């Protein structure tokens, strides 16, 4: 959580080394990290996103907190407020 709390970009995953195992994050965690990255890329602070969503900043804090559960529609609304649209696709397991 230090990256999110410090408003820093989360490092992108590196290539998987031979014989190494990949770590898969839960979909909700990936969405929360993508929300953080989108906010950073657009220069949007938590208070500004809260204003756009017409909610308290504590709600935005919970949306970004990977230890807390958020509903998909709440995250979808946050992305919409940032001019983004969620898209879901299913891939074959490795």
DRENDO-1510 file (C-alpha; in Angstrom, 1 decimal, always signed):
<recs>
REC; n; res; u; v; w
REC; 1; UNK; +0.0; +0.0; +0.0 .
REC; 2; UNK; +3.0; +2.4; +0.3 .
REC; 3; UNK; +2.9; +3.2; -3.4 .
REC; 4; UNK; -0.8; +4.2; -3.3 .
REC; 5; UNK; -0.4; +6.1; +0.0 .
REC; 6; UNK; +2.6; +7.9; -1.3 .
REC; 7; UNK; +0.8; +8.7; -4.6 .
REC; 8; UNK; +3.5; +6.8; -6.6 .
REC; 9; UNK; +3.1; +4.7; -9.7 .
REC; 10; UNK; +2.9; +0.9; -9.1 .
REC; 11; UNK; +5.9; -0.8; -10.9 .
REC; 12; UNK; +4.8; -2.8; -13.9 .
REC; 13; UNK; +5.4; -6.5; -13.8 .
REC; 14; UNK; +8.6; -7.8; -15.2 .
REC; 15; UNK; +9.0; -10.8; -17.6 .
REC; 16; UNK; +8.6; -14.2; -15.9 .
REC; 17; UNK; +12.0; -15.8; -15.6 .
REC; 18; UNK; +12.4; -19.4; -16.8 .
REC; 19; UNK; +11.0; -21.9; -14.2 .
REC; 20; UNK; +9.5; -19.0; -12.2 .
REC; 21; UNK; +5.9; -18.8; -11.2 .
REC; 22; UNK; +3.7; -15.9; -12.0 .
REC; 23; UNK; +1.7; -14.1; -9.3 .
REC; 24; UNK; -1.9; -13.4; -10.2 .
REC; 25; UNK; -3.7; -10.7; -8.4 .
REC; 26; UNK; -7.4; -10.8; -7.7 .
REC; 27; UNK; -9.5; -8.8; -10.3 .
REC; 28; UNK; -10.7; -6.3; -7.7 .
REC; 29; UNK; -7.0; -5.6; -6.7 .
REC; 30; UNK; -6.1; -5.1; -10.3 .
REC; 31; UNK; -8.9; -2.6; -10.7 .
REC; 32; UNK; -7.9; -0.7; -7.6 .
REC; 33; UNK; -4.3; -0.4; -8.8 .
REC; 34; UNK; -5.5; +0.6; -12.2 .
REC; 35; UNK; -7.7; +3.3; -10.6 .
REC; 36; UNK; -4.6; +4.6; -8.7 .
REC; 37; UNK; -2.5; +4.6; -11.9 .
REC; 38; UNK; -5.3; +6.4; -13.9 .
REC; 39; UNK; -5.6; +9.1; -11.2 .
REC; 40; UNK; -1.8; +9.6; -11.2 .
REC; 41; UNK; -1.7; +9.8; -15.0 .
REC; 42; UNK; -4.4; +12.4; -15.1 .
REC; 43; UNK; -3.2; +14.4; -12.1 .
REC; 44; UNK; -6.4; +13.8; -10.2 .
REC; 45; UNK; -6.1; +13.9; -6.4 .
REC; 46; UNK; -8.4; +11.9; -4.1 .
REC; 47; UNK; -10.3; +15.1; -3.1 .
REC; 48; UNK; -11.0; +15.9; -6.8 .
REC; 49; UNK; -12.3; +12.4; -7.5 .
REC; 50; UNK; -14.5; +12.6; -4.4 .
REC; 51; UNK; -15.9; +16.0; -5.8 .
REC; 52; UNK; -16.5; +14.4; -9.2 .
REC; 53; UNK; -18.3; +11.4; -7.5 .
REC; 54; UNK; -20.2; +13.7; -5.1 .
REC; 55; UNK; -19.0; +11.7; -2.1 .
REC; 56; UNK; -16.7; +12.0; +0.9 .
REC; 57; UNK; -12.9; +11.5; +0.4 .
REC; 58; UNK; -13.1; +8.5; +2.8 .
REC; 59; UNK; -15.1; +6.7; +0.1 .
REC; 60; UNK; -12.3; +7.3; -2.4 .
REC; 61; UNK; -9.8; +6.1; +0.2 .
REC; 62; UNK; -11.8; +2.9; +0.5 .
REC; 63; UNK; -12.0; +2.5; -3.3 .
REC; 64; UNK; -8.2; +2.6; -3.4 .
REC; 65; UNK; -7.5; +0.4; -0.4 .
REC; 66; UNK; -6.8; -3.2; -1.6 .
REC; 67; UNK; -7.5; -4.5; +1.9 .
REC; 68; UNK; -11.1; -3.4; +1.6 .
REC; 69; UNK; -13.9; -4.8; -0.6 .
REC; 70; UNK; -15.5; -2.4; -3.1 .
REC; 71; UNK; -18.4; -3.1; -5.4 .
REC; 72; UNK; -17.7; -3.2; -9.1 .
REC; 73; UNK; -20.3; -0.5; -9.8 .
REC; 74; UNK; -18.5; +1.9; -7.4 .
REC; 75; UNK; -15.2; +1.3; -9.3 .
REC; 76; UNK; -16.9; +1.6; -12.6 .
REC; 77; UNK; -18.3; +5.0; -11.5 .
REC; 78; UNK; -14.8; +6.2; -10.4 .
REC; 79; UNK; -13.4; +5.3; -13.8 .
REC; 80; UNK; -16.3; +7.0; -15.5 .
REC; 81; UNK; -15.6; +10.1; -13.5 .
REC; 82; UNK; -12.0; +9.9; -14.9 .
REC; 83; UNK; -13.3; +9.6; -18.5 .
REC; 84; UNK; -12.6; +5.9; -18.7 .
REC; 85; UNK; -14.7; +2.8; -19.3 .
REC; 86; UNK; -14.2; -0.6; -17.8 .
REC; 87; UNK; -13.9; -3.6; -20.1 .
REC; 88; UNK; -13.8; -7.2; -19.0 .
REC; 89; UNK; -12.2; -10.0; -21.0 .
REC; 90; UNK; -11.6; -13.6; -20.1 .
REC; 91; UNK; -8.4; -15.4; -21.1 .
REC; 92; UNK; -7.3; -19.0; -21.2 .
REC; 93; UNK; -5.4; -20.0; -18.0 .
REC; 94; UNK; -1.7; -20.4; -18.5 .
</recs>
